[in-house]
């Protein structure tokens, strides 16, 4: 069985890397890569919560994934409607 600290430190690393990728993300042309950059940070936060409570981890992952995906997909659709070159 994996040690509980492995989940915590892996979650911290994913959260930091995902946050950095999200900040750099607006320079990326592919909208799928932008969405994945934000999902990495969401998975990291969920892994940190997983060390404390499984229910909180699941709710956090589902909520953050839904909110981020809706916002980013709406932004991508709006940019496509405006025919903007991102």
N, C-alpha and C positions, 0 to 999 in steps of 0.2 A: 504494500500500500504506500502511496506517495505521502510524503510529509506535508503537513498543512502549509509550511512556509514556502514550499515550491510553488503552490498556487498563488500565494500572496506576492512573492517576488516576480513571478512571471506576469501577473496582472499589472504590477507597477511598471515593468518594462514595456508591456504592450500599451499601457496608457500613455507613457511618455513618448514612445515611438509613434503611436497613433496621433497624439497631439501635435508633434512636430510635422508629421506627414499632412495633417489637416491644415496647418499654417502654410506649408509649402504648396498645398493642393491647388490653390487658385492659379498657379502657373502651369498646371497640367492641363492638356487639351482634352483628354478623354474623360467624359463624365462618369464612366463606370469606375475609373481609378479614384476619382474624387469621392464617390460613395464608399468605396472600400477603405479609403483612408479614415473616414469617420467611424466606420464599423470596427476598425482595429482598436480604437480608443474605447468604444462601448464594450467590447469583449474584455478589455483590460479592467475596466471598472467592475464588470460583472464577476471577474475572477477574484478581485479583491473582496467583494461582498460574499463570494462563495466561501471564503475562509470563516465568515461569521455566521451566515444563515443562508440556507439553500433557497428559501422562499424569496428573500430579498434579492438574491442574485438573479433568480428567474424573472421576477417582476421588473427589475432594473434593466435587464437585457432586452426584454420584450418592449418595454416602454421607450427606451432610448433608440432602439432599432426602428420602431414605427415612426417616432417623431422625426428622427434624422432622415429617414428614407422619404417621408412625405415632403419635408421641406426641400430636400435636394432634387427630388423628381419634379416638384412644382417649379423650381428655379430652372431646371433643364428645359422643361416644356416652354416656359416663358421665353427663354433665350432662343429656342427653336422657332417660336412664333414670331419673334422680332428679327429672325435671321441674323442674329448677332454672331460675329466671329470671335469666339472666345479663345 
